[in-house]
Amino acid sequence: MSAALRARVAKGITQVITQGKSLTEVLPNFDTLENKDKALARELTFGSLRQYIQLKAISEQLLKKPLKDKDSDILCLILLGLYQLFYTRIPDHAVLSETVQAAVKIKKPWAKGLINALLRNGLREKDKLFQQITKEPATAAGLPHWIFEQLSTDWPDNFSEICSNSHQRAPLTLRVNIRHNSRDQYLERLQKKGINASTHPLAKQALILEKSCDVKTLPGYLNGDFSVQDAAAQMAAQLLELQPHHRILDACAAPGGKSAHMLELTDNQACLLALDNSASRLERLEENMKRLKLNADTIVADGIATDSWFNDMEPFDRILCDAPCSALGIMRRHPDIPLLRRQTDIPALAKIQQQLLTALWPLLKPGGILIYSTCSILKAENQQQVENFLRHQPDATLLNIDESTNRDWQIFPGELQMDGFYYAKLLKQA
């Protein structure tokens, strides 16, 4: 990998750390690269952010004095170099040479000597440096302090596993479009192409690929024979017990993976309304539906402000409330999340979640089912949210999903190769 490419990766990391940009915004910067370089750039960006907390702590030990704010790109270049030395198989000499030269590419040649010295010292003192940072529990866990404290409070028995799995690479999981082929049939198509995959024990349309790849190269991509969707996210449609005649509301629908799955399960016969407050995100949903040859009604609207869009409509048989959340259950897929999320976000999100549940419940038919879901692992957004709702809704009953608890279902990151998700299944009494 060239110095120019390292400079581009460092720039992307800097945009996340200093400008608060998400990886979704940063990754298009790599689109003009050749496929091999693009894959490596993505890997180094994801990896450096995944290990950012620890790498930053190590850099603070190596630097005699902090760099100025205007030189945050140099700091990110140092972190990128440390990540390559500690976590990749790229030869040390190549890492040192190209990372030093990358300082020239970002027009800061004065930093060449500093970068060279720091990376060499990091390589020489690796064991000592890691031993030092493990003395601070949150740094050892690779998490911001507030997330560390909240997760250890919420889940003391599962905490170590949550931390470890949140730093692992997530598998590439497909959702087979059963309107086109069965899961077993598509698995056979993959095997004929020499692609190894396995079925998921719970998600009935899920296939987990042994190795990640460019999904556009997989058989049937253009024909809509599959979609990319984590197995935990695939459980939403499965839990709703859908029938072809159902009226369905997906209240926070974009980018549309769960809406599409619901329509696939009902052979595109259900009447589905996909709602989202973002016009641009809803456009992505419509593009997704077109590729999969599915039909859904769409409205750009706020799910809380039902008076603005629920006019003379029939109530719904099924409602999916996949609420906005902290997304701390999907840190392994989005390592920028713990770096961008703030503790003050949680009460604000919890308020929105509570308002959504309260607003959507009257839109559900008696005997209907509402699924409340998040990709969070915080109790304030999940169990506590549903417990509060049930206290104020006497006609709501929590149905059993998780046989071990006889109630709602908290999925932890990495559990059965799934992302961290939460599901509560609520029945409206007739």
C-alpha positions as CSV (number, residue, x, y, z in Angstrom):
1,M,0.0,0.0,0.0
2,S,1.4,3.4,-1.0
3,A,2.0,6.5,1.1
4,A,-0.8,8.3,-0.8
5,L,-3.3,5.6,0.3
6,R,-2.1,5.8,3.9
7,A,-2.6,9.5,3.8
8,R,-6.1,9.1,2.5
9,V,-6.9,6.6,5.3
10,A,-5.5,8.9,7.9
11,K,-7.6,11.7,6.5
12,G,-10.7,9.6,6.9
13,I,-9.9,8.7,10.5
14,T,-9.3,12.4,11.2
15,Q,-12.7,13.3,9.9
16,V,-14.4,10.8,12.2
17,I,-12.4,11.8,15.3
18,T,-12.3,15.6,14.9
19,Q,-15.3,16.4,12.7
20,G,-17.7,13.9,14.0
21,K,-18.3,12.3,10.6
22,S,-19.7,8.8,10.5
23,L,-18.0,6.0,8.5
24,T,-21.0,6.1,6.2
25,E,-19.9,9.6,5.2
26,V,-16.2,8.8,5.1
27,L,-16.1,5.5,3.1
28,P,-17.2,7.0,-0.2
29,N,-13.7,8.7,-0.3
30,F,-12.3,5.3,-1.2
31,D,-14.7,4.6,-4.1
32,T,-12.3,5.8,-6.8
33,L,-9.6,3.2,-5.6
34,E,-8.9,-0.1,-7.3
35,N,-10.8,-3.0,-5.6
36,K,-7.7,-4.3,-3.8
37,D,-6.7,-0.9,-2.5
38,K,-10.3,-0.1,-1.5
39,A,-10.5,-3.3,0.5
40,L,-7.3,-2.6,2.3
41,A,-8.2,1.1,2.9
42,R,-11.5,0.0,4.5
43,E,-9.8,-2.6,6.6
44,L,-7.2,-0.2,8.0
45,T,-9.9,2.5,8.6
46,F,-12.2,0.1,10.4
47,G,-9.3,-1.5,12.3
48,S,-7.8,1.7,13.5
49,L,-11.2,3.0,14.7
50,R,-11.9,-0.4,16.4
51,Q,-8.7,-0.1,18.4
52,Y,-8.7,3.7,18.7
53,I,-9.1,3.9,22.5
54,Q,-6.1,1.7,23.1
55,L,-4.0,3.1,20.3
56,K,-4.7,6.7,21.5
57,A,-3.6,5.7,25.1
58,I,-0.4,4.1,23.7
59,S,0.4,7.2,21.6
60,E,0.0,9.4,24.7
61,Q,2.8,7.3,26.4
62,L,5.0,7.6,23.3
63,L,4.6,11.4,22.8
64,K,6.6,13.6,25.1
65,K,4.0,16.3,24.7
66,P,0.5,16.4,23.1
67,L,0.3,17.4,19.4
68,K,-1.6,20.6,18.6
69,D,-5.2,20.4,17.5
70,K,-4.3,21.5,14.0
71,D,-2.0,18.4,13.8
72,S,-4.7,15.9,14.5
73,D,-4.1,14.4,11.1
74,I,-0.5,13.6,12.2
75,L,-1.8,11.9,15.3
76,C,-4.2,9.8,13.2
77,L,-1.3,8.9,10.9
78,I,0.6,7.7,14.0
79,L,-2.4,5.7,15.2
80,L,-2.7,4.2,11.7
81,G,1.0,3.2,11.8
82,L,0.6,1.6,15.2
83,Y,-2.4,-0.3,14.1
84,Q,-0.5,-1.8,11.2
85,L,2.5,-2.7,13.4
86,F,0.4,-4.3,16.1
87,Y,-2.6,-5.9,14.3
88,T,-1.7,-6.6,10.6
89,R,0.8,-8.8,8.7
90,I,2.1,-5.9,6.7
91,P,6.0,-6.0,7.0
92,D,7.3,-3.6,9.7
93,H,9.7,-1.9,7.2
94,A,6.9,-1.2,4.8
95,V,4.7,0.3,7.6
96,L,7.5,2.5,8.8
97,S,8.6,3.7,5.3
98,E,5.2,4.4,3.9
99,T,3.7,5.9,7.0
100,V,6.6,8.3,7.3
101,Q,6.2,9.3,3.6
102,A,2.5,9.8,4.1
103,A,3.4,12.9,6.2
104,V,4.7,14.4,3.0
105,K,1.5,13.6,1.2
106,I,-0.5,15.5,3.8
107,K,1.9,18.4,3.4
108,K,3.5,18.1,6.8
109,P,7.1,16.9,6.0
110,W,8.3,18.2,9.4
111,A,6.5,15.3,11.1
112,K,8.6,12.6,9.3
113,G,11.2,12.3,12.0
114,L,8.5,12.3,14.8
115,I,6.5,9.6,13.1
116,N,9.5,7.4,12.5
117,A,10.8,7.7,16.1
118,L,7.3,7.0,17.6
119,L,6.6,4.0,15.5
120,R,10.0,2.5,16.1
121,N,9.6,3.1,19.9
122,G,6.2,1.6,19.8
123,L,7.5,-1.5,18.1
124,R,10.4,-1.8,20.5
125,E,8.2,-1.3,23.7
126,K,5.0,-3.0,22.5
127,D,4.6,-5.4,25.5
128,K,5.3,-2.7,28.1
129,L,2.9,-0.2,26.4
130,F,0.1,-2.7,26.4
131,Q,0.8,-3.7,29.9
132,Q,0.5,-0.1,31.0
133,I,-2.8,0.6,29.3
134,T,-4.5,-2.4,30.9
135,K,-4.2,-0.7,34.3
136,E,-7.2,1.5,33.3
137,P,-10.3,-0.8,32.9
138,A,-12.1,1.2,30.3
139,T,-9.0,1.6,28.2
140,A,-8.3,-2.1,28.5
141,A,-11.8,-2.8,27.3
142,G,-11.3,-0.4,24.4
143,L,-14.4,1.7,25.3
144,P,-15.1,5.3,26.3
145,H,-15.5,5.5,30.1
146,W,-19.2,6.2,30.1
147,I,-20.0,3.2,27.9
148,F,-17.8,1.0,30.0
149,E,-19.5,2.0,33.2
150,Q,-23.1,1.7,31.8
151,L,-22.5,-1.7,30.2
152,S,-20.8,-3.1,33.3
153,T,-23.7,-1.9,35.4
154,D,-26.4,-3.2,33.0
155,W,-24.8,-6.5,32.3
156,P,-22.2,-7.5,34.9
157,D,-22.4,-11.2,34.0
158,N,-22.1,-10.7,30.2
159,F,-19.8,-7.6,30.2
160,S,-16.5,-9.3,29.3
161,E,-18.1,-11.1,26.4
162,I,-19.8,-7.9,25.2
163,C,-16.5,-6.0,25.2
164,S,-14.6,-8.8,23.4
165,N,-17.2,-9.4,20.8
166,S,-17.8,-5.7,20.1
167,H,-14.2,-5.5,18.9
168,Q,-14.4,-8.6,16.5
169,R,-15.1,-8.4,12.8
170,A,-18.7,-9.2,12.0
171,P,-19.5,-11.8,9.4
172,L,-21.1,-11.2,6.1
173,T,-24.7,-12.4,6.5
174,L,-27.2,-12.7,3.6
175,R,-31.0,-12.9,3.7
176,V,-32.2,-15.2,0.9
177,N,-35.2,-13.9,-1.0
178,I,-37.5,-16.9,-0.7
179,R,-39.7,-15.5,-3.5
180,H,-36.9,-16.4,-5.9
181,N,-35.3,-19.5,-4.3
182,S,-35.2,-21.4,-1.0
183,R,-32.3,-20.9,1.4
184,D,-31.0,-24.4,0.6
185,Q,-31.2,-23.7,-3.1
186,Y,-29.3,-20.5,-2.8
187,L,-26.7,-22.2,-0.6
188,E,-26.2,-24.8,-3.3
189,R,-25.7,-22.0,-5.8
190,L,-23.0,-20.5,-3.6
191,Q,-21.3,-23.9,-3.1
192,K,-21.1,-24.4,-6.9
193,K,-19.2,-21.1,-7.1
194,G,-16.8,-22.3,-4.4
195,I,-18.2,-20.0,-1.8
196,N,-18.5,-21.5,1.7
197,A,-21.5,-20.5,3.8
198,S,-23.6,-21.9,6.6
199,T,-27.3,-21.6,7.6
200,H,-28.3,-19.7,10.8
201,P,-30.0,-21.8,13.5
202,L,-32.7,-19.1,14.3
203,A,-33.0,-16.7,11.3
204,K,-34.8,-18.9,8.7
205,Q,-33.6,-17.1,5.6
206,A,-30.0,-16.3,6.8
207,L,-26.8,-17.6,5.4
208,I,-23.4,-16.7,7.0
209,L,-20.5,-16.5,4.6
210,E,-17.2,-18.0,5.7
211,K,-15.3,-15.0,4.1
212,S,-16.5,-11.5,3.3
213,C,-16.5,-10.5,-0.4
214,D,-18.0,-7.9,-2.7
215,V,-21.7,-8.8,-2.7
216,K,-22.1,-7.6,-6.2
217,T,-20.0,-10.6,-7.3
218,L,-22.4,-13.1,-5.7
219,P,-24.9,-15.0,-7.9
220,G,-28.3,-13.3,-8.3
221,Y,-27.3,-9.9,-6.9
222,L,-28.9,-7.9,-9.7
223,N,-31.9,-10.2,-9.8
224,G,-32.6,-9.5,-6.0
225,D,-32.0,-13.2,-5.0
226,F,-30.6,-12.0,-1.7
227,S,-30.0,-9.0,0.5
228,V,-27.3,-8.2,3.0
229,Q,-28.8,-8.2,6.5
230,D,-27.5,-9.4,9.9
231,A,-29.3,-12.4,11.3
232,A,-30.5,-10.5,14.4
233,A,-32.1,-7.9,12.2
234,Q,-33.8,-10.7,10.2
235,M,-35.7,-11.8,13.4
236,A,-38.0,-8.7,13.2
237,A,-40.1,-9.9,10.3
238,Q,-40.0,-13.5,11.6
239,L,-41.3,-12.5,15.0
240,L,-44.3,-10.6,13.6
241,E,-46.1,-13.8,12.5
242,L,-47.1,-12.2,9.2
243,Q,-50.0,-13.2,6.9
244,P,-50.5,-12.1,3.3
245,H,-53.7,-10.2,4.2
246,H,-52.1,-8.1,6.9
247,R,-51.9,-4.3,7.0
248,I,-48.3,-3.6,8.3
249,L,-46.7,-0.4,9.4
250,D,-42.9,-0.1,9.5
251,A,-42.7,3.1,11.5
252,C,-38.9,3.8,11.2
253,A,-38.4,2.0,7.9
254,A,-35.3,3.4,6.1
255,P,-33.1,2.0,4.6
256,G,-35.7,-0.7,4.2
257,G,-34.2,-4.1,4.9
258,K,-36.9,-5.1,7.4
259,S,-39.7,-3.8,5.2
260,A,-38.4,-5.8,2.3
261,H,-38.1,-8.9,4.4
262,M,-41.7,-8.5,5.6
263,L,-42.9,-8.3,2.0
264,E,-40.8,-11.3,0.9
265,L,-42.4,-13.4,3.7
266,T,-45.9,-12.5,2.5
267,D,-45.1,-13.0,-1.2
268,N,-45.5,-9.2,-1.7
269,Q,-49.2,-9.5,-0.9
270,A,-49.3,-7.6,2.4
271,C,-50.2,-4.0,2.4
272,L,-47.2,-2.3,3.9
273,L,-46.7,1.3,4.8
274,A,-43.0,2.4,5.2
275,L,-42.6,5.5,7.2
276,D,-39.5,7.5,7.8
277,N,-38.7,11.2,8.7
278,S,-35.8,11.3,6.2
279,A,-36.6,11.8,2.5
280,S,-33.1,10.8,1.4
281,R,-33.2,7.6,3.4
282,L,-36.6,6.8,2.2
283,E,-35.3,7.1,-1.4
284,R,-32.8,4.4,-0.6
285,L,-35.7,2.2,0.6
286,E,-37.6,2.8,-2.7
287,E,-34.4,1.9,-4.7
288,N,-34.1,-1.3,-2.6
289,M,-37.8,-2.2,-3.2
290,K,-37.3,-1.7,-6.9
291,R,-34.3,-4.0,-7.0
292,L,-36.2,-6.7,-5.1
293,K,-39.4,-6.1,-7.2
294,L,-41.5,-5.4,-4.1
295,N,-44.3,-2.9,-3.5
296,A,-44.7,-0.7,-0.5
297,D,-46.4,2.6,0.2
298,T,-44.0,5.3,1.5
299,I,-44.5,8.4,3.5
300,V,-42.0,11.0,4.7
301,A,-43.3,11.7,8.2
302,D,-42.5,11.6,11.9
303,G,-43.9,8.4,13.4
304,I,-44.7,10.4,16.6
305,A,-46.8,13.0,14.9
306,T,-49.5,10.6,13.8
307,D,-52.1,13.4,13.2
308,S,-50.1,14.5,10.2
309,W,-50.3,11.2,8.3
310,F,-52.7,8.7,9.9
311,N,-55.8,10.2,8.3
312,D,-58.8,8.0,7.6
313,M,-56.6,4.9,7.6
314,E,-57.6,1.5,8.9
315,P,-55.6,0.4,12.0
316,F,-52.7,-2.0,11.4
317,D,-52.6,-5.8,12.1
318,R,-48.8,-5.5,12.7
319,I,-46.5,-2.6,13.6
320,L,-42.7,-2.7,13.6
321,C,-41.3,0.1,15.8
322,D,-37.5,-0.3,15.1
323,A,-36.7,2.8,17.2
324,P,-33.8,5.2,16.8
325,C,-31.3,4.2,19.4
326,S,-27.6,4.4,20.5
327,A,-26.7,1.5,18.2
328,L,-24.2,0.2,20.8
329,G,-25.2,-3.4,19.8
330,I,-23.6,-3.0,16.4
331,M,-20.2,-1.5,17.4
332,R,-18.4,-4.4,15.7
333,R,-19.9,-3.3,12.3
334,H,-19.6,0.4,13.0
335,P,-16.6,1.1,15.2
336,D,-17.2,4.8,14.8
337,I,-20.3,4.5,17.0
338,P,-18.6,4.5,20.4
339,L,-16.4,7.4,19.4
340,L,-19.3,9.5,18.1
341,R,-22.0,8.7,20.7
342,R,-22.3,10.9,23.8
343,Q,-23.7,10.0,27.2
344,T,-26.3,12.8,26.9
345,D,-27.7,11.1,23.7
346,I,-29.2,8.3,25.8
347,P,-32.0,10.2,27.7
348,A,-32.8,12.1,24.5
349,L,-33.2,8.9,22.6
350,A,-35.1,7.2,25.4
351,K,-37.6,10.1,25.2
352,I,-38.1,9.6,21.5
353,Q,-38.5,5.8,22.0
354,Q,-41.2,6.4,24.6
355,Q,-43.0,8.9,22.4
356,L,-43.0,6.5,19.5
357,L,-44.4,3.6,21.5
358,T,-47.1,5.8,22.9
359,A,-48.1,7.3,19.6
360,L,-48.1,4.1,17.6
361,W,-50.1,1.9,20.0
362,P,-53.5,3.4,19.2
363,L,-52.9,2.6,15.5
364,L,-52.8,-1.2,16.2
365,K,-55.9,-3.3,15.9
366,P,-57.1,-5.2,18.9
367,G,-55.5,-8.7,18.6
368,G,-52.6,-7.1,16.7
369,I,-48.9,-7.4,17.4
370,L,-46.3,-4.6,17.8
371,I,-42.7,-5.4,17.8
372,Y,-40.5,-2.9,19.6
373,S,-36.8,-3.3,18.6
374,T,-33.5,-1.6,18.8
375,C,-29.9,-2.4,18.0
376,S,-28.9,-1.3,21.5
377,I,-27.7,-3.2,24.5
378,L,-28.6,-0.6,27.1
379,K,-31.4,-1.3,29.5
380,A,-32.6,2.3,29.4
381,E,-33.5,1.9,25.8
382,N,-34.8,-1.6,26.0
383,Q,-36.1,-3.4,29.1
384,Q,-36.8,-0.2,31.1
385,Q,-38.5,1.3,28.1
386,V,-40.9,-1.6,27.7
387,E,-41.5,-1.9,31.4
388,N,-42.5,1.8,31.6
389,F,-44.8,1.3,28.6
390,L,-46.6,-1.7,30.1
391,R,-47.2,0.2,33.3
392,H,-49.2,2.8,31.3
393,Q,-51.0,0.5,28.8
394,P,-53.3,-1.9,30.5
395,D,-54.4,-3.4,27.1
396,A,-50.8,-4.4,26.3
397,T,-49.4,-7.8,27.0
398,L,-45.7,-8.8,26.7
399,L,-45.5,-12.1,24.8
400,N,-42.7,-14.7,25.3
401,I,-39.8,-14.6,22.9
402,D,-36.8,-15.8,24.9
403,E,-37.6,-19.2,26.4
404,S,-34.8,-18.7,29.0
405,T,-36.5,-15.6,30.5
406,N,-40.1,-16.2,29.3
407,R,-40.3,-12.6,28.1
408,D,-38.5,-10.1,25.9
409,W,-35.2,-11.0,24.1
410,Q,-31.8,-9.3,24.5
411,I,-29.3,-10.5,22.0
412,F,-25.7,-9.7,22.8
413,P,-23.0,-8.9,20.1
414,G,-21.6,-12.1,18.7
415,E,-24.3,-14.4,20.2
416,L,-25.0,-17.0,17.5
417,Q,-23.0,-14.7,15.1
418,M,-25.6,-12.0,15.5
419,D,-25.4,-8.2,16.2
420,G,-26.6,-6.9,19.5
421,F,-30.4,-6.4,19.3
422,Y,-33.4,-6.2,21.5
423,Y,-36.9,-7.4,20.8
424,A,-40.2,-7.0,22.7
425,K,-43.4,-8.6,21.3
426,L,-46.5,-6.7,22.5
427,L,-50.0,-8.0,22.0
428,K,-53.0,-5.7,22.0
429,Q,-55.8,-7.3,24.0
430,A,-59.1,-7.7,22.0
